[in-house]
Amino acid sequence: MELNHINLVVKDVDKAVELFAKYMDFRLLANRNSKMAVMENNNNFALVIWGQVMNNDERIPDYPENFHIGFYQQNENAVRCMYDKIKDELYLKIVGVPKKMRNTFGFYFYFENLMIEISVSPFIGNAVPENR
């Protein structure tokens, strides 16, 4: 089974499209009057950006504590480069500088109330044990 898409609810669809296109290598497939957009990356993974207005709500949506999406970078330098690219974006809230965290290296930031992680895969060069 393959994961096809994820649906993220946001208040500002156009700003979310800008973020994912400019920094996360997604391309826009459809934007329906800035109320809902569909984007896709090079792995044919779809990102549905659902405007909170479609839920008859104008507030910035809340996500459960610790809910986040993550994007792997090739190495620590790539993580630092991503940090340098986004750190001055006024619509993003950067939580901290890139650093060692758990078994990897990365940082977190927020778009509205959506937490996003940028890190190096902790599995690079490490075998993932099989379930037995």
C-alpha positions in Angstrom: 0.0 0.0 0.0 1.3 3.5 -0.8 0.3 6.7 0.8 -1.4 8.9 -1.8 -1.9 12.3 -0.1 -2.3 14.2 3.0 -4.9 16.9 3.6 -3.7 19.9 5.6 -6.2 22.5 6.8 -5.0 26.1 6.8 -6.5 29.6 6.9 -4.4 31.1 4.1 -4.3 28.7 1.2 -2.3 31.0 -1.0 0.5 31.4 1.6 0.6 27.7 2.1 0.9 27.1 -1.6 3.8 29.7 -1.7 5.6 27.9 1.2 5.3 24.4 -0.3 6.2 25.5 -3.8 9.1 27.8 -2.9 10.8 25.7 -0.3 9.5 22.1 -0.4 9.6 21.5 -4.1 5.8 20.9 -4.6 4.2 22.1 -7.8 0.7 23.4 -8.0 -1.8 21.2 -9.8 -5.0 23.1 -9.0 -6.1 26.1 -7.0 -9.8 26.4 -6.5 -10.4 30.1 -5.8 -7.9 30.1 -2.9 -10.2 27.9 -0.9 -8.5 24.6 -1.7 -5.3 23.6 -3.6 -3.7 20.4 -4.8 0.0 20.2 -5.1 2.4 17.3 -6.0 6.1 16.6 -5.5 8.6 14.7 -7.6 7.6 11.4 -5.8 4.0 11.8 -7.0 2.9 12.5 -3.4 -0.1 14.9 -3.3 -0.6 17.6 -0.8 -4.2 18.8 -0.4 -4.3 22.3 1.1 -7.8 22.7 2.5 -8.9 26.2 3.4 -10.5 26.6 6.8 -13.2 28.6 5.0 -14.4 25.3 3.4 -15.2 24.3 7.0 -17.3 27.4 7.4 -14.7 28.7 9.8 -12.4 31.7 9.5 -10.0 31.0 12.4 -6.5 29.6 12.0 -7.1 25.8 12.5 -5.6 24.1 15.5 -3.7 20.8 15.3 -3.2 18.3 18.2 -0.1 18.9 20.3 3.0 17.4 18.7 1.3 16.8 15.3 3.7 17.8 12.6 4.9 17.0 9.1 8.6 16.4 8.4 10.8 16.8 5.4 14.2 15.1 5.1 17.3 16.8 3.8 20.4 15.0 2.5 22.7 16.2 5.2 23.3 18.8 7.9 24.5 21.4 5.5 21.2 21.1 3.5 19.3 21.6 6.8 21.3 24.7 7.5 20.7 26.0 4.0 16.9 25.5 4.4 17.0 27.3 7.7 18.9 30.2 6.0 16.3 30.4 3.2 13.2 30.5 5.5 14.4 32.3 8.6 13.3 35.8 7.5 9.9 34.8 6.2 7.5 36.9 8.3 4.6 34.4 7.9 6.7 31.6 9.5 7.6 31.2 13.2 11.0 29.5 13.6 11.3 27.6 16.8 15.1 27.4 17.0 18.3 27.1 15.1 19.3 23.7 13.5 20.8 21.4 16.1 21.2 17.8 17.1 17.9 16.4 18.2 17.2 12.8 19.1 19.2 10.8 16.6 19.3 13.4 13.9 20.0 17.1 13.1 17.3 19.6 12.3 14.8 22.3 13.4 11.1 23.1 13.6 9.0 26.0 12.4 5.4 26.8 12.2 3.1 27.9 9.4 0.0 29.2 11.2 -0.4 26.4 13.8 1.1 23.6 11.7 4.5 22.5 12.9 7.0 21.5 10.2 10.2 19.6 10.9 13.3 19.9 8.6 15.9 17.2 9.4 18.4 14.6 8.2 16.9 11.1 8.1 18.1 9.2 11.2 18.0 6.1 9.0 20.7 7.1 6.5 23.4 4.5 6.7 21.6 2.6 9.3 19.7 -0.6 8.7 16.1 -0.5 9.9 15.3 -3.7 11.8 12.6 -5.9 10.4 9.5 -6.8 12.4 9.6 -10.4 13.3 
